[in-house]
């Protein structure tokens, strides 16, 4: 039971940290490059996840740039973190 509580506390701390850091980025969306940098993964890896349908929801193109709405991208990033 204690491990579950610690795990929940860690998850909440991660969510808080993600949200606080995301507030530093202006605008309602990340570019693919911006999201990859924010999450600490490569742009190519994020593109590959997108091509397999495993990337964040809310992705769209603005001209030739792939963009991701902030809120769904942050939720997706939090879900991918292992505690």
PyMOL commands that set and color helices and strands:
alter all, ss='L'
color gray80, all
select helices_A, chain A and resi 2-22+32-39+43-51+70-80
alter helices_A, ss='H'
color red, helices_A
select strands_A, chain A and resi 29-31+59-62+65-69
alter strands_A, ss='S'
color yellow, strands_A
deselect
rebuild
show_as cartoon
